[in-house]
Amino acid sequence: MEELLEILKDLHDDVDYETCTTLIDDRILDSFDIVTLVAEVDDKLDVQIPPEELIPENFNSASAIWALIERLDND
């Protein structure tokens, strides 16, 4: 999870990712951020996020993103 938080803080260092649950709903993360995040997760965590997983529910919070990464890493 620490690696994910570092990636997110590189995108927007002014967001409290540990408590925010509306990253997409409040437009904190935009489509460019998601593309960057997906590429960084692939590069740093060696987890590929397929297009069908690019839905708001998977990216609204750091914990949701981490749950997605863990699920995909176990597949």
Secondary structure, DSSP 8 states (H G I E B T S, - for coil): -HHHHHHHHHH-TTS-TTT---TTTTTSS-HHHHHHHHHHHHHHH-----GGG-SGGGTSSHHHHHHHHHHHHH-
